[in-house]
Amino acid sequence: MTPTLDTLFGSRSAALTLLFLQNYGEGHARQIATTFEVADTAIQRQLKRLEADGILVSRTIGKSRVFSWNPSSPTAKDLRVFLEAELERMPADITQRYFRQRQRPRRSGKPL
């Protein structure tokens, strides 16, 4: 993404994790790692750290731990405003590649 965000958040994996969650609202480690083609362990480490700091919350769905923003955290609210502005400034090719993936299955019978 941008070196500025990497520096600001301390690592590339932290910046990618936060941008993903801002764009999609929730996600699990493998989904985030696959999207950005980074190691699962780096994303897991960031998710665990952000949850411990109270910025994220998690819940288990099946065998997956899904992370989302902590609605009671004032820091998370301010951070989301900043991240939304950053997403709006991103070049169109990066936005299309990483932040416009289908999250729901296509309706059966719908033409391509």
C-alpha positions as semicolon CSV with decimal commas, in nm:
position;residue;x (nm);y (nm);z (nm)
1;M;0,000;0,000;0,000
2;T;0,171;0,316;0,116
3;P;0,495;0,343;0,314
4;T;0,335;0,615;0,528
5;L;0,073;0,378;0,668
6;D;0,334;0,110;0,727
7;T;0,542;0,354;0,931
8;L;0,244;0,495;1,116
9;F;0,110;0,156;1,228
10;G;0,452;-0,001;1,286
11;S;0,436;-0,271;1,020
12;R;0,292;-0,351;0,682
13;S;0,079;-0,632;0,822
14;A;-0,083;-0,399;1,077
15;A;-0,169;-0,144;0,808
16;L;-0,311;-0,411;0,576
17;T;-0,516;-0,567;0,855
18;L;-0,673;-0,236;0,955
19;L;-0,747;-0,134;0,595
20;F;-0,909;-0,470;0,525
21;L;-1,129;-0,449;0,834
22;Q;-1,228;-0,091;0,755
23;N;-1,328;-0,184;0,403
24;Y;-1,506;-0,515;0,469
25;G;-1,617;-0,466;0,831
26;E;-1,494;-0,805;0,951
27;G;-1,266;-1,087;0,853
28;H;-1,048;-1,373;0,967
29;A;-0,671;-1,410;0,948
30;R;-0,655;-1,641;0,648
31;Q;-0,894;-1,426;0,447
32;I;-0,684;-1,114;0,511
33;A;-0,354;-1,294;0,445
34;T;-0,482;-1,444;0,120
35;T;-0,612;-1,110;-0,004
36;F;-0,275;-0,937;0,038
37;E;-0,057;-1,244;-0,023
38;V;0,123;-1,225;0,312
39;A;0,196;-1,483;0,583
40;D;-0,094;-1,594;0,802
41;T;0,120;-1,565;1,114
42;A;0,191;-1,195;1,056
43;I;-0,180;-1,118;1,028
44;Q;-0,267;-1,339;1,327
45;R;-0,010;-1,154;1,537
46;Q;-0,160;-0,817;1,445
47;L;-0,517;-0,932;1,507
48;K;-0,421;-1,067;1,848
49;R;-0,240;-0,743;1,939
50;L;-0,527;-0,521;1,823
51;E;-0,777;-0,733;2,017
52;A;-0,563;-0,712;2,331
53;D;-0,553;-0,332;2,291
54;G;-0,934;-0,320;2,273
55;I;-0,958;-0,195;1,915
56;L;-1,099;-0,522;1,778
57;V;-1,330;-0,789;1,913
58;S;-1,361;-1,147;1,792
59;R;-1,618;-1,421;1,784
60;T;-1,603;-1,781;1,673
61;I;-1,805;-1,888;1,372
62;G;-1,762;-2,260;1,318
63;K;-1,388;-2,318;1,345
64;S;-1,292;-1,966;1,241
65;R;-1,229;-1,667;1,465
66;V;-1,380;-1,362;1,297
67;F;-1,256;-1,017;1,396
68;S;-1,448;-0,690;1,376
69;W;-1,426;-0,338;1,522
70;N;-1,498;-0,290;1,891
71;P;-1,809;-0,067;1,891
72;S;-1,740;0,060;2,243
73;S;-1,384;0,177;2,172
74;P;-1,348;0,552;2,111
75;T;-1,002;0,488;1,963
76;A;-1,151;0,250;1,708
77;K;-1,409;0,511;1,604
78;D;-1,142;0,774;1,541
79;L;-0,918;0,523;1,366
80;R;-1,200;0,421;1,133
81;V;-1,250;0,782;1,021
82;F;-0,880;0,808;0,938
83;L;-0,874;0,473;0,754
84;E;-1,183;0,562;0,551
85;A;-1,009;0,878;0,430
86;E;-0,702;0,672;0,336
87;L;-0,915;0,424;0,141
88;E;-1,074;0,708;-0,055
89;R;-0,729;0,841;-0,153
90;M;-0,598;0,508;-0,282
91;P;-0,535;0,469;-0,654
92;A;-0,812;0,296;-0,848
93;D;-0,599;-0,006;-0,945
94;I;-0,515;-0,087;-0,582
95;T;-0,874;-0,032;-0,472
96;Q;-1,002;-0,263;-0,745
97;R;-0,745;-0,534;-0,673
98;Y;-0,770;-0,553;-0,294
99;F;-1,085;-0,380;-0,179
100;R;-1,359;-0,484;-0,424
101;Q;-1,374;-0,859;-0,376
102;R;-1,708;-1,037;-0,370
103;Q;-1,808;-1,130;-0,018
104;R;-2,132;-1,312;-0,095
105;P;-2,201;-1,596;-0,338
106;R;-2,363;-1,516;-0,670
107;R;-2,736;-1,590;-0,693
108;S;-2,789;-1,926;-0,865
109;G;-2,906;-1,892;-1,222
110;K;-2,787;-1,532;-1,252
111;P;-2,617;-1,470;-1,588
112;L;-2,251;-1,376;-1,591
